[in-house]
Amino acid sequence: MKILGICTSNNSCSVAISDHSSVLAANYNVEPAMQAQYLVCMIKKTMMQAKVTFEDIDYLAVTQGPGSFTGIRVGLAAALGIITVSKIVPIVISDFEVLKFLIKQQIKGVNIAFAIINAYRNKVYLQKFDFNSSSSFQAVLIDATEAVNLILNTKSLSGCAGNATKMIYELLVTTTTTIPNNIFFLPRFAYYDARPVCRLAYQLLASKQSYSTELCPLYICNRDFKHWKLEYR
């Protein structure tokens, strides 16, 4: 089972190819807002390094945001072009889910995950995940101070990750004299590449969980989110 992973949400560009959960090749470009220029070449380069063709690829996992909206559309448009002329099955993954996956891998026994993405102007995109519950929390666009209060009110073992984590931590330090010992911040996951996207896609497939195939960016506004659908059939 070979998976092509594309991640363009973090104002950067990354491509990876995995065979089941093992990454065969990966490339990452950190130049901001250059996804349109580099993505196609990076896909070709990564496929050459992994010694595969499009006929060998079974699934294409791509991030849908939120994040760099232009970059997200570049990634989704590339995915649309690939699956239109092939039999590759798309797996569309929110960046919240990628961060949840990374937090779960990093913190043993974690109960709550906060995926926090910078929306600028002192606002963040936030989604809370409870690993002990089947219910889900809606992704929201909120003030950074409101996010701090939400995190402080959580008593379970919690992990926070995303490119707004540093801002939230600094605000939290000014709010309380002592950081609660049940809250862990993971600054190393402020940015990530396509490798965990491939691994998460494989986990969804291996565990027979449902996943989205709709190539549409995740747009969050006014405490709600919308999917803008790109037709490919």
ChimeraX attribute file (.defattr): number of C-alpha atoms within 10 A of each C-alpha:
attribute: neighborCount
match mode: 1-to-1
recipient: residues
	/A:1	12
	/A:2	21
	/A:3	29
	/A:4	32
	/A:5	30
	/A:6	31
	/A:7	33
	/A:8	32
	/A:9	30
	/A:10	27
	/A:11	20
	/A:12	23
	/A:13	30
	/A:14	26
	/A:15	30
	/A:16	28
	/A:17	33
	/A:18	25
	/A:19	18
	/A:20	17
	/A:21	19
	/A:22	14
	/A:23	20
	/A:24	19
	/A:25	19
	/A:26	23
	/A:27	18
	/A:28	20
	/A:29	17
	/A:30	14
	/A:31	11
	/A:32	12
	/A:33	17
	/A:34	17
	/A:35	25
	/A:36	17
	/A:37	11
	/A:38	16
	/A:39	25
	/A:40	15
	/A:41	11
	/A:42	21
	/A:43	21
	/A:44	15
	/A:45	16
	/A:46	22
	/A:47	22
	/A:48	12
	/A:49	14
	/A:50	17
	/A:51	12
	/A:52	15
	/A:53	10
	/A:54	17
	/A:55	9
	/A:56	14
	/A:57	20
	/A:58	16
	/A:59	24
	/A:60	24
	/A:61	28
	/A:62	30
	/A:63	30
	/A:64	29
	/A:65	26
	/A:66	23
	/A:67	23
	/A:68	19
	/A:69	17
	/A:70	16
	/A:71	25
	/A:72	27
	/A:73	22
	/A:74	22
	/A:75	26
	/A:76	25
	/A:77	15
	/A:78	17
	/A:79	24
	/A:80	20
	/A:81	11
	/A:82	16
	/A:83	17
	/A:84	14
	/A:85	9
	/A:86	12
	/A:87	13
	/A:88	19
	/A:89	17
	/A:90	25
	/A:91	26
	/A:92	24
	/A:93	24
	/A:94	18
	/A:95	25
	/A:96	26
	/A:97	18
	/A:98	24
	/A:99	27
	/A:100	25
	/A:101	18
	/A:102	22
	/A:103	25
	/A:104	18
	/A:105	11
	/A:106	12
	/A:107	15
	/A:108	9
	/A:109	11
	/A:110	20
	/A:111	18
	/A:112	24
	/A:113	29
	/A:114	24
	/A:115	28
	/A:116	29
	/A:117	25
	/A:118	24
	/A:119	20
	/A:120	11
	/A:121	8
	/A:122	13
	/A:123	17
	/A:124	25
	/A:125	26
	/A:126	26
	/A:127	21
	/A:128	21
	/A:129	22
	/A:130	17
	/A:131	15
	/A:132	9
	/A:133	9
	/A:134	7
	/A:135	9
	/A:136	11
	/A:137	10
	/A:138	12
	/A:139	20
	/A:140	19
	/A:141	22
	/A:142	17
	/A:143	16
	/A:144	24
	/A:145	17
	/A:146	13
	/A:147	22
	/A:148	18
	/A:149	12
	/A:150	12
	/A:151	21
	/A:152	16
	/A:153	8
	/A:154	13
	/A:155	13
	/A:156	14
	/A:157	17
	/A:158	24
	/A:159	25
	/A:160	26
	/A:161	26
	/A:162	29
	/A:163	22
	/A:164	23
	/A:165	23
	/A:166	18
	/A:167	16
	/A:168	22
	/A:169	17
	/A:170	11
	/A:171	15
	/A:172	20
	/A:173	12
	/A:174	9
	/A:175	14
	/A:176	10
	/A:177	8
	/A:178	9
	/A:179	13
	/A:180	13
	/A:181	10
	/A:182	14
	/A:183	18
	/A:184	18
	/A:185	17
	/A:186	17
	/A:187	15
	/A:188	11
	/A:189	17
	/A:190	18
	/A:191	15
	/A:192	22
	/A:193	24
	/A:194	27
	/A:195	26
	/A:196	19
	/A:197	34
	/A:198	32
	/A:199	24
	/A:200	21
	/A:201	28
	/A:202	23
	/A:203	15
	/A:204	14
	/A:205	16
	/A:206	11
	/A:207	8
	/A:208	9
	/A:209	9
	/A:210	9
	/A:211	13
	/A:212	11
	/A:213	14
	/A:214	19
	/A:215	25
	/A:216	22
	/A:217	26
	/A:218	20
	/A:219	17
	/A:220	18
	/A:221	12
	/A:222	8
	/A:223	12
	/A:224	11
	/A:225	15
	/A:226	11
	/A:227	13
	/A:228	12
	/A:229	11
	/A:230	14
	/A:231	10
	/A:232	11
	/A:233	6
